[in-house]
Amino acid sequence: MRDRSVTLAAITGAHGVTGEVRLKLFGEGVAALKRYRAFNDSTLTVSAMRDDGKGGAIARFAEVADRTAAERLRGTALTVPRTALPPLADGEYYHADLIGLPAVSTAGEPLGTCIAVDNYGAGDVLEIERPPTEDGKKPRRFMVPMRPEAVPDWNDERLLIEAAFAED
């Protein structure tokens, strides 16, 4: 497991005049976010957090005293170390663990690197960017559903992609 910062939310702006901020959540909701008391290498300490009723959250940080300070944080990503995330059951993964992994076909061919994990409603889809071509053309990308028939195996070092899903 790679230990790096994982973004769980982002500050979208101030809320009110007392220093509260509005949050856009990237995880499983406010309850999951509340398990963390500090973000960004402990530079932001949560003193209160609540659901905003719209899929986001309202938070107060001990270090933010007024609306002006809250507005300056607009666009700030709230991160925690990867090691702070709860352990996973077999077959589960965090998107942050897949992004950056090399992809290899079941035939042994290097396919590229996972650059994104998207979900359009029917499950996660991996976006794989092929290596740059020798003629200088922009690298091609392809998408693979994160399902056992397409990605039969993965670990901390690589994604194994069924060869039929990697054909152009």
Phi and psi in degrees as a GROMACS rama.xvg file:
@    title "Ramachandran Plot"
@    xaxis  label "Phi"
@    yaxis  label "Psi"
@TYPE xy
-82.7002  133.666  ARG-2
-98.5826  107.409  ASP-3
-145.237  172.685  ARG-4
-75.1725  138.976  SER-5
-118.78  129.176  VAL-6
-82.9758  124.59  THR-7
-106.535  -22.2558  LEU-8
-162.998  170.684  ALA-9
-139.053  145.176  ALA-10
-82.0286  123.571  ILE-11
-99.8931  -10.8696  THR-12
157.383  -179.284  GLY-13
-79.0929  155.851  ALA-14
-131.578  108.308  HIS-15
79.253  -165.588  GLY-16
-111.062  -1.31397  VAL-17
-99.1645  7.1687  THR-18
104.475  2.82034  GLY-19
-72.0735  155.75  GLU-20
-127.807  152.869  VAL-21
-91.6634  139.981  ARG-22
-119.862  138.642  LEU-23
-96.5566  125.858  LYS-24
-96.9048  140.956  LEU-25
-112.962  2.8272  PHE-26
-114.887  -138.956  GLY-27
-96.0945  21.9159  GLU-28
107.041  -179.612  GLY-29
-62.8457  -40.6042  VAL-30
-58.5241  -41.8997  ALA-31
-68.2071  -37.0016  ALA-32
-70.5338  -31.0494  LEU-33
-65.4576  -15.9988  LYS-34
-70.7089  -13.931  ARG-35
-103.009  130.882  TYR-36
-99.035  -18.7161  ARG-37
-138.41  146.907  ALA-38
-130.189  163.528  PHE-39
53.5561  58.5804  ASN-40
55.444  40.1517  ASP-41
65.7245  21.7958  SER-42
-83.015  -16.6348  THR-43
-127.121  118.532  LEU-44
-110.445  123.61  THR-45
-72.5782  128.077  VAL-46
-108.21  -21.0118  SER-47
-161.295  147.953  ALA-48
-152.401  140.549  MET-49
-147.555  159.042  ARG-50
-69.4146  139.662  ASP-51
-92.2199  -0.390379  ASP-52
76.6978  5.43771  GLY-53
-128.587  17.0638  LYS-54
91.9933  1.83324  GLY-55
-120.252  -156.652  GLY-56
-149.124  161.343  ALA-57
-116.007  130.053  ILE-58
-131.205  152.575  ALA-59
-121.728  130.387  ARG-60
-110.297  140.595  PHE-61
-57.1567  -29.8204  ALA-62
-85.5252  -2.87396  GLU-63
-113.505  112.677  VAL-64
-97.9323  -22.0353  ALA-65
-152.786  176.605  ASP-66
-61.0271  -38.2214  ARG-67
-60.9798  -45.6692  THR-68
-65.4839  -37.5594  ALA-69
-65.4762  -42.4165  ALA-70
-63.0289  -34.5805  GLU-71
-64.8018  -21.1292  ARG-72
-86.78  -4.17819  LEU-73
-51.944  130.758  ARG-74
89.2679  -5.26752  GLY-75
-72.9454  127.627  THR-76
-81.2394  137.73  ALA-77
-98.4177  116.387  LEU-78
-120.659  156.482  THR-79
-134.493  157.687  VAL-80
-65.2897  144.978  PRO-81
-55.3066  -35.994  ARG-82
-67.1575  -14.4806  THR-83
-82.4958  -13.2356  ALA-84
-74.1147  149.914  LEU-85
-62.5139  150.968  PRO-86
-64.347  155.957  PRO-87
-107.673  152.945  LEU-88
-80.8156  164.826  ALA-89
-55.7335  136.351  ASP-90
86.5952  -8.27937  GLY-91
-95.5435  159.244  GLU-92
-155.331  156.801  TYR-93
-99.5722  138.492  TYR-94
-52.2976  -40.4918  HIS-95
-60.02  -26.7493  ALA-96
-77.5479  -24.4084  ASP-97
-87.5563  -34.1511  LEU-98
-67.0843  127.924  ILE-99
98.0123  -10.3443  GLY-100
-74.7726  141.565  LEU-101
-71.444  147.576  PRO-102
-110.718  134.89  ALA-103
-130.061  139.681  VAL-104
-78.415  161.877  SER-105
-65.1753  -15.5228  THR-106
-87.4763  -0.365244  ALA-107
91.1165  4.14069  GLY-108
-82.7635  130.19  GLU-109
-67.5945  130.47  PRO-110
-105.508  -25.8978  LEU-111
140.23  -149.754  GLY-112
-131.518  140.493  THR-113
-72.1685  119.617  CYS-114
-108.841  -12.7185  ILE-115
-162.378  155.662  ALA-116
-126.874  117.03  VAL-117
-113.552  162.738  ASP-118
-142.668  115.276  ASN-119
-102.28  14.4326  TYR-120
114.926  -21.9677  GLY-121
-107.961  10.22  ALA-122
126.383  170.31  GLY-123
-71.6954  145.866  ASP-124
-129.815  128.215  VAL-125
-89.3814  135.453  LEU-126
-104.038  119.845  GLU-127
-109.928  129.291  ILE-128
-103.217  123.014  GLU-129
-68.9505  158.812  ARG-130
-62.6618  154.377  PRO-131
-59.2242  146.85  PRO-132
-84.7695  158.638  THR-133
-68.3993  -23.8667  GLU-134
-84.2239  5.81017  ASP-135
82.4361  4.31709  GLY-136
-69.6384  154.246  LYS-137
-59.0214  136.288  LYS-138
-59.949  141.239  PRO-139
-82.7403  154.771  ARG-140
-125.64  152.94  ARG-141
-143.99  163.042  PHE-142
-119.291  145.621  MET-143
-135.398  130.02  VAL-144
-67.3392  139.055  PRO-145
-83.3751  71.9344  MET-146
-130.276  152.868  ARG-147
-56.1528  -33.6583  PRO-148
-72.5865  -21.3277  GLU-149
-100.885  -37.5911  ALA-150
-126.152  83.6292  VAL-151
-69.0801  -19.3531  PRO-152
-157.279  149.22  ASP-153
-154.41  156.618  TRP-154
-150.048  -166.304  ASN-155
-71.4588  -9.2122  ASP-156
-111.33  -22.7091  GLU-157
-167.258  161.355  ARG-158
-107.434  131.108  LEU-159
-98.6175  117.626  LEU-160
-108.055  128.908  ILE-161
-57.4167  129.428  GLU-162
-54.3325  -37.139  ALA-163
-63.5734  -25.8224  ALA-164
-85.5869  -7.79205  PHE-165
-105.554  2.55502  ALA-166
-75.8763  145.712  GLU-167
